[in-house]
Amino acid sequence: MDSFGAFPMDGNIVFSEGLIMKRSCSLVAFVFLAIHTVTAHAGTITFGSPGNQFTMEFVAIGNPGNAADTTGTPAVVGSVGYTYAIGKYEISRDMITKYNANFGTTNSLVIALADMTPYGGNGSNKPASGASWNEAARFVNWLNTSSGGYAAYKFTSNGVNDNIALWTTADILDYDTSNPYRSKRARFALPNYHEWYKAAYYDPASSTYFDYPSVNGLTPTPVSGGTVDNTAVYFQPGPSGPAAIDNAGGLSRYGVMALGGNIREWEESSFDLQNNNGASIRAIRGGTWFDGPGYLSSSERYNDAATTDKNLTVGFRVVMLSSGTEVPEPSTFIIGSLLGLGAFMGRRKSKR
């Protein structure tokens, strides 16, 4: 069973498959299981304050230590040595609106998205197209700090679209020599090029890579919306715009939507893969609602400046990690619920 180490502090997780246990399991074993493991579906987490809350659904990406793909772009990509989770859907406009209400407005860090009025409208469940890489990093930092964790990215100035600084050896708890962009204490982050690629193109059943992020690995059928397997939102008229984040075509082999089509997505990684300059050009993947099929394939990778905003074709999604920091304590609510369930099971057992 894949383990993420702990629940995010103050995160409200709802398991989609539930924890399965035999009635003979002890309560102690159940508590350990509930605290330390996550099912194949990573779950749903609630962010924000009452009145301005939203949920994000995460899908577990297992098979740690998988071999890299040597036939895609970059030339060696997709090998990830740890289990992680990735957002099943792209970040929506509503999530950005609620980030602004919870944090951005008060701190002069408002994220303003592209006006999609001519391109299908600004519906709350449409993808958050037009966020720059830097703005996406601000949003991710808030996901971390608002849930009791640590910022993923180091900002040393106050503009919402200012470039990040690098973590250094002076940041002893955060610095990762292999990736000076991301704090090693972060729970949430933008997906790096390996994480994004694996979620899109790796087939865990055959331990091989597909050319397209579809269930069968073949070129998906173009659609304007829907959830049918082996479809994607592309080859559509420009004015139609992207589909809602949960209606944007079929899933990848891991169960992630719209890694091909709908809108392009930021990678955390710099286009040159070095991550050694906060102002470096960043990578983008995935294709848009009006692109042809080649743009959805594993061989295509694009780039733009980290400061580029209002780009109506680019949005992002988030990964959830098991950081190397001390495991947070479970909440009193979780413990109380588990004890209550244990007592209930004990009563049921005594009646048998």
RODO-2510 file (C-alpha; in nm, 4 decimals, decimal comma):
residues 352
     n   res          X          Y          Z
     1     m     0,0000     0,0000     0,0000
     2     d     0,1405     0,3384    -0,0972
     3     s     0,2352     0,5635     0,1926
     4     f     0,2512     0,9413     0,2023
     5     g     0,3816     0,9538     0,5574
     6     a     0,1017     1,1645     0,7082
     7     f    -0,2062     1,3690     0,6524
     8     p    -0,1408     1,7379     0,5752
     9     m    -0,1977     1,9368     0,8930
    10     d    -0,5519     2,0705     0,9153
    11     g    -0,6304     1,9081     0,5803
    12     n    -0,9709     1,7460     0,5571
    13     i    -0,9180     1,4176     0,3705
    14     v    -1,2028     1,2064     0,2397
    15     f    -1,0967     0,8682     0,1046
    16     s    -1,2672     0,7640    -0,2147
    17     e    -1,2237     0,3920    -0,1601
    18     g    -1,2062     0,3844     0,2202
    19     l    -0,9744     0,1880     0,4413
    20     i    -1,0408    -0,1844     0,4355
    21     m    -0,9771    -0,3928     0,7411
    22     k    -1,0850    -0,7173     0,8925
    23     r    -1,3068    -0,6980     1,1958
    24     s    -1,0443    -0,8851     1,3904
    25     c    -0,7911    -0,6000     1,3456
    26     s    -0,7098    -0,4244     1,6666
    27     l    -0,7906    -0,0575     1,7100
    28     v    -0,4197     0,0165     1,7462
    29     a    -0,3483    -0,1352     1,4058
    30     f    -0,6349     0,0590     1,2525
    31     v    -0,5151     0,3885     1,3996
    32     f    -0,1659     0,3259     1,2647
    33     l    -0,3062     0,2432     0,9224
    34     a    -0,5269     0,5488     0,9117
    35     i    -0,2489     0,7862     1,0155
    36     h     0,0325     0,6462     0,8089
    37     t    -0,1174     0,5287     0,4794
    38     v    -0,3238     0,6524     0,1901
    39     t    -0,5326     0,4340    -0,0377
    40     a    -0,4756     0,3998    -0,4112
    41     h    -0,6917     0,7079    -0,4518
    42     a    -0,5072     0,9722    -0,2525
    43     g    -0,8221     1,1543    -0,1470
    44     t    -0,9812     1,4968    -0,1325
    45     i    -0,8455     1,7865     0,0712
    46     t    -1,0334     2,1017     0,1707
    47     f    -0,8557     2,4379     0,1743
    48     g    -0,9677     2,7838     0,2811
    49     s    -1,1859     2,9305     0,5499
    50     p    -1,5614     2,8803     0,5924
    51     g    -1,7453     3,0645     0,3184
    52     n    -1,4434     3,0510     0,0909
    53     q    -1,3510     2,6833     0,0886
    54     f    -1,2697     2,4553    -0,2016
    55     t    -1,1616     2,0949    -0,2399
    56     m    -0,8846     1,9373    -0,4437
    57     e    -0,8864     1,5710    -0,5397
    58     f    -0,5493     1,3965    -0,5585
    59     v    -0,4632     1,0711    -0,7355
    60     a    -0,1754     0,8558    -0,6101
    61     i     0,1127     0,7929    -0,8495
    62     g     0,2836     0,4786    -0,7246
    63     n     0,5402     0,2400    -0,8703
    64     p     0,8383     0,4270    -0,7217
    65     g     1,1724     0,3665    -0,8883
    66     n     1,0225     0,3110    -1,2328
    67     a     1,2616     0,3268    -1,5265
    68     a     1,2897     0,6486    -1,7258
    69     d     1,1550     0,6912    -2,0770
    70     t     1,4296     0,7441    -2,3341
    71     t     1,1987     0,8023    -2,6313
    72     g     1,0181     1,1191    -2,5214
    73     t     1,1128     1,4776    -2,4446
    74     p     1,3431     1,5380    -2,2587
    75     a     1,5556     1,2426    -2,3638
    76     v     1,5527     1,0820    -2,0167
    77     v     1,2364     1,1522    -1,8213
    78     g     0,9662     1,0022    -1,6020
    79     s     1,1622     0,8088    -1,3415
    80     v     1,0415     0,9018    -0,9914
    81     g     1,1906     0,7321    -0,6875
    82     y     0,9011     0,8001    -0,4498
    83     t     0,5246     0,7762    -0,4325
    84     y     0,3430     1,1066    -0,4742
    85     a    -0,0021     1,2311    -0,5682
    86     i    -0,1143     1,4729    -0,8360
    87     g    -0,4296     1,6767    -0,8758
    88     k    -0,6856     1,4777    -1,0706
    89     y    -0,7973     1,8045    -1,2295
    90     e    -0,6399     2,1325    -1,3300
    91     i    -0,6689     2,4224    -1,0880
    92     s    -0,9977     2,6043    -1,1477
    93     r    -1,0870     2,9713    -1,1605
    94     d    -1,2957     2,9235    -0,8457
    95     m    -0,9925     2,7998    -0,6531
    96     i    -0,8017     3,1140    -0,7496
    97     t    -1,0983     3,3331    -0,6546
    98     k    -1,1076     3,1733    -0,3108
    99     y    -0,7313     3,1997    -0,2687
   100     n    -0,7715     3,5725    -0,3363
   101     a    -1,0509     3,5964    -0,0775
   102     n    -0,8574     3,3991     0,1836
   103     f    -0,5132     3,5435     0,1321
   104     g    -0,4321     3,7323    -0,1863
   105     t    -0,6439     4,0423    -0,1300
   106     t    -0,5249     4,0985     0,2275
   107     n    -0,1603     4,0579     0,1307
   108     s    -0,1637     4,2418    -0,2047
   109     l    -0,0925     3,9103    -0,3765
   110     v    -0,4060     3,8874    -0,5886
   111     i    -0,3828     3,6511    -0,8863
   112     a    -0,5676     3,7972    -1,1855
   113     l    -0,6534     3,5447    -1,4564
   114     a    -0,7029     3,5888    -1,8306
   115     d    -1,0420     3,7176    -1,9416
   116     m    -1,1947     3,4213    -2,1232
   117     t    -1,5167     3,5960    -2,2255
   118     p    -1,4451     3,5417    -2,5987
   119     y    -1,3335     3,1831    -2,5351
   120     g    -1,6152     3,0007    -2,3625
   121     g    -1,6512     3,2365    -2,0675
   122     n    -1,5168     3,2748    -1,7159
   123     g    -1,7121     2,9965    -1,5496
   124     s    -1,5983     2,9125    -1,1978
   125     n    -1,5187     2,5509    -1,2900
   126     k    -1,3151     2,6421    -1,5978
   127     p    -0,9364     2,6069    -1,5683
   128     a    -0,7357     2,8931    -1,4193
   129     s    -0,5845     3,0023    -1,7484
   130     g    -0,3639     3,3080    -1,7339
   131     a    -0,1777     3,2476    -1,4069
   132     s     0,1952     3,3039    -1,4472
   133     w     0,4430     3,0499    -1,3097
   134     n     0,5232     3,2891    -1,0262
   135     e     0,1548     3,3346    -0,9439
   136     a     0,1042     2,9578    -0,9476
   137     a     0,3960     2,9290    -0,7027
   138     r     0,2304     3,1872    -0,4734
   139     f    -0,0891     2,9824    -0,4785
   140     v     0,1034     2,6642    -0,3954
   141     n     0,2840     2,8350    -0,1081
   142     w    -0,0517     2,9340     0,0379
   143     l    -0,1759     2,5740     0,0114
   144     n     0,1210     2,4751     0,2255
   145     t     0,1168     2,7511     0,4849
   146     s    -0,2615     2,7636     0,5242
   147     s    -0,2600     2,3927     0,6131
   148     g     0,0154     2,4238     0,8713
   149     g     0,3080     2,3409     0,6446
   150     y     0,6061     2,5131     0,4865
   151     a     0,6339     2,7204     0,1705
   152     a     0,7580     2,5332    -0,1347
   153     y     0,9146     2,8374    -0,3039
   154     k     1,1347     3,1127    -0,1686
   155     f     1,0110     3,4643    -0,2414
   156     t     1,2227     3,7526    -0,1150
   157     s     1,0119     4,0371    -0,2578
   158     n     0,6438     4,1230    -0,2349
   159     g     0,5127     4,1402    -0,5908
   160     v     0,2719     3,8614    -0,6835
   161     n     0,4594     3,8089    -1,0107
   162     d     0,8145     3,8536    -0,8779
   163     n     1,0618     3,5755    -0,9490
   164     i     1,1594     3,3304    -0,6785
   165     a     1,5002     3,3062    -0,5169
   166     l     1,6857     2,9762    -0,4882
   167     w     1,7020     2,7784    -0,1674
   168     t     2,0661     2,7617    -0,0567
   169     t     2,2795     2,5740     0,1930
   170     a     2,1965     2,8496     0,4412
   171     d     1,8362     2,7245     0,4295
   172     i     1,9385     2,4015     0,5963
   173     l     1,5861     2,2634     0,6400
   174     d     1,4711     2,3500     0,2879
   175     y     1,7687     2,3165     0,0560
   176     d     1,7748     2,0217    -0,1816
   177     t     2,0891     2,0091    -0,3898
   178     s     1,9052     1,8288    -0,6707
   179     n     1,6364     2,0978    -0,6957
   180     p     1,7066     2,4435    -0,5481
   181     y     1,3598     2,5598    -0,6591
   182     r     1,1570     2,3409    -0,4200
   183     s     1,1823     2,3194    -0,0421
   184     k     1,2307     1,9629     0,0730
   185     r     0,9777     2,0379     0,3489
   186     a     0,6977     2,1220     0,1056
   187     r     0,3816     1,9132     0,1092
   188     f     0,2372     2,0744    -0,2055
   189     a     0,4288     2,1866    -0,5144
   190     l     0,4080     2,2353    -0,8879
   191     p     0,4908     1,9089    -1,0666
   192     n     0,8485     1,8806    -1,1855
   193     y     0,9163     1,7405    -1,5298
   194     h     0,9515     1,3813    -1,4085
   195     e     0,6337     1,3930    -1,1954
   196     w     0,4189     1,5461    -1,4685
   197     y     0,5484     1,3111    -1,7383
   198     k     0,5018     0,9962    -1,5324
   199     a     0,1431     1,0856    -1,4398
   200     a     0,0657     1,1471    -1,8058
   201     y     0,2441     0,8751    -2,0004
   202     y     0,3532     0,5891    -1,7747
   203     d     0,1523     0,2667    -1,7801
   204     p     0,1948     0,0917    -1,4447
   205     a     0,0428    -0,2318    -1,5773
   206     s     0,3056    -0,2857    -1,8460
   207     s     0,5867    -0,0721    -1,6964
   208     t     0,6156     0,1085    -2,0286
   209     y     0,5403     0,4575    -2,1568
   210     f     0,2600     0,5612    -2,3886
   211     d     0,2764     0,8307    -2,6547
   212     y    -0,0469     0,9908    -2,5315
   213     p    -0,2064     1,0346    -2,1861
   214     s    -0,4977     0,8047    -2,2644
   215     v    -0,6046     0,4675    -2,1274
   216     n    -0,4977     0,2840    -2,4421
   217     g    -0,1995     0,5083    -2,5127
   218     l    -0,3221     0,5926    -2,8613
   219     t    -0,4165     0,9287    -3,0096
   220     p    -0,7330     1,0307    -2,8226
   221     t    -1,0568     1,1171    -2,9976
   222     p    -1,1105     1,4962    -3,0006
   223     v    -1,4174     1,6156    -2,8087
   224     s    -1,5471     1,9462    -2,6721
   225     g    -1,6104     1,7900    -2,3318
   226     g    -1,7056     1,4720    -2,1494
   227     t    -1,5334     1,1950    -1,9545
   228     v    -1,5244     0,9033    -2,1999
   229     d    -1,2048     0,6973    -2,2043
   230     n    -0,9519     0,7791    -2,4765
   231     t    -1,0928     1,1240    -2,5503
   232     a    -0,9407     1,4668    -2,4972
   233     v    -1,0455     1,8286    -2,5458
   234     y    -0,8467     1,9402    -2,8519
   235     f    -0,8993     2,0185    -3,2199
   236     q    -1,1889     2,2463    -3,1180
   237     p    -1,2724     2,5951    -3,2513
   238     g    -1,0845     2,8719    -3,0718
   239     p    -1,3984     3,0554    -2,9486
   240     s    -1,5307     2,7399    -2,7794
   241     g    -1,2651     2,7665    -2,5084
   242     p    -1,1536     2,4966    -2,2647
   243     a    -1,3941     2,2608    -2,0905
   244     a    -1,4698     2,2555    -1,7176
   245     i    -1,1863     2,0910    -1,5264
   246     d    -1,3926     1,7800    -1,4425
   247     n    -1,5393     1,7452    -1,7932
   248     a    -1,2188     1,7644    -1,9953
   249     g    -1,1922     1,4193    -2,1534
   250     g    -1,0740     1,0754    -2,0499
   251     l    -0,8117     0,9890    -1,7922
   252     s    -0,4499     0,8819    -1,8052
   253     r    -0,3572     0,5305    -1,6944
   254     y    -0,3206     0,6576    -1,3380
   255     g    -0,6600     0,8302    -1,3528
   256     v    -0,5672     1,1951    -1,4148
   257     m    -0,7775     1,4191    -1,6395
   258     a    -0,6648     1,6667    -1,9090
   259     l    -0,2924     1,5990    -1,9082
   260     g    -0,3495     1,6188    -2,2808
   261     g    -0,5629     1,9015    -2,4194
   262     n    -0,7888     2,1635    -2,2573
   263     i    -0,5062     2,3989    -2,1514
   264     r    -0,1300     2,3711    -2,1297
   265     e     0,0220     2,3390    -1,7834
   266     w     0,3289     2,4747    -1,6092
   267     e     0,5987     2,2376    -1,4980
   268     e     0,7956     2,3384    -1,1933
   269     s     1,1174     2,2737    -1,3847
   270     s     1,3089     2,5229    -1,5922
   271     f     1,3110     2,4475    -1,9621
   272     d     1,6848     2,3705    -1,9497
   273     l     1,6228     2,1360    -1,6510
   274     q     1,8839     2,3130    -1,4379
   275     n     1,6604     2,4960    -1,1858
   276     n     1,9572     2,7195    -1,1044
   277     n     1,8072     3,0627    -1,1689
   278     g     1,4772     3,1979    -1,0421
   279     a     1,4324     3,3933    -1,3654
   280     s     1,4887     3,0945    -1,5948
   281     i     1,2401     3,0133    -1,8690
   282     r     0,9927     2,7510    -1,7461
   283     a     0,8542     2,4466    -1,9238
   284     i     0,4926     2,3952    -2,0341
   285     r     0,3220     2,0726    -2,1429
   286     g    -0,0063     1,9248    -2,2525
   287     g    -0,1673     2,1088    -2,5452
   288     t    -0,4832     2,3205    -2,5623
   289     w    -0,8437     2,2878    -2,6718
   290     f    -0,7561     2,4111    -3,0227
   291     d    -0,4246     2,2290    -3,0776
   292     g    -0,3699     1,9274    -3,3001
   293     p    -0,2875     1,5827    -3,1589
   294     g     0,0901     1,6200    -3,1763
   295     y     0,0814     1,8843    -2,9050
   296     l    -0,0602     1,6274    -2,6602
   297     s     0,2161     1,3729    -2,7170
   298     s     0,5132     1,2775    -2,5027
   299     s     0,7522     1,4332    -2,7547
   300     e     0,6216     1,7905    -2,7136
   301     r     0,7439     2,0346    -2,4483
   302     y     0,7217     2,4135    -2,4670
   303     n     0,8437     2,7106    -2,2700
   304     d     0,7568     3,0591    -2,1497
   305     a     0,8864     3,3161    -1,9024
   306     a     0,7951     3,2658    -1,5366
   307     t     0,6476     3,6175    -1,5381
   308     t     0,4132     3,5587    -1,8335
   309     d     0,0564     3,6072    -1,7155
   310     k    -0,2827     3,6466    -1,8842
   311     n    -0,1832     3,3726    -2,1282
   312     l    -0,5226     3,2209    -2,1960
   313     t    -0,3723     2,8853    -2,3000
   314     v    -0,1736     2,8090    -1,9823
   315     g    -0,2802     2,6939    -1,6364
   316     f    -0,1456     2,4470    -1,3820
   317     r    -0,2089     2,1623    -1,1400
   318     v    -0,0529     2,0639    -0,8074
   319     v     0,1331     1,7632    -0,6674
   320     m     0,1148     1,6388    -0,3092
   321     l     0,4335     1,5004    -0,1599
   322     s     0,5501     1,3158     0,1463
   323     s     0,8088     1,5634     0,2686
   324     g     1,1167     1,4670     0,4634
   325     t     1,0063     1,6602     0,7707
   326     e     0,8685     1,5378     1,0992
   327     v     0,5266     1,3780     1,0619
   328     p     0,2494     1,6120     1,1874
   329     e     0,0318     1,4829     1,4665
   330     p    -0,3155     1,3685     1,3607
   331     s    -0,5990     1,5952     1,4626
   332     t    -0,8110     1,5326     1,7715
   333     f    -1,1086     1,4889     1,5415
   334     i    -0,9401     1,2029     1,3573
   335     i    -0,8352     1,0279     1,6774
   336     g    -1,1806     1,0738     1,8278
   337     s    -1,3445     0,9365     1,5171
   338     l    -1,1182     0,6329     1,5156
   339     l    -1,1827     0,5631     1,8849
   340     g    -1,5538     0,5976     1,8270
   341     l    -1,5382     0,3575     1,5363
   342     g    -1,3378     0,1130     1,7474
   343     a    -1,5990     0,1242     2,0226
   344     f    -1,8760     0,0726     1,7683
   345     m    -1,6989    -0,2295     1,6213
   346     g    -1,6427    -0,3691     1,9697
   347     r    -2,0141    -0,3459     2,0435
   348     r    -2,0981    -0,5173     1,7163
   349     k    -1,8508    -0,7933     1,7914
   350     s    -2,0015    -0,8532     2,1382
   351     k    -2,3464    -0,9071     1,9866
   352     r    -2,2326    -1,1812     1,7514
***
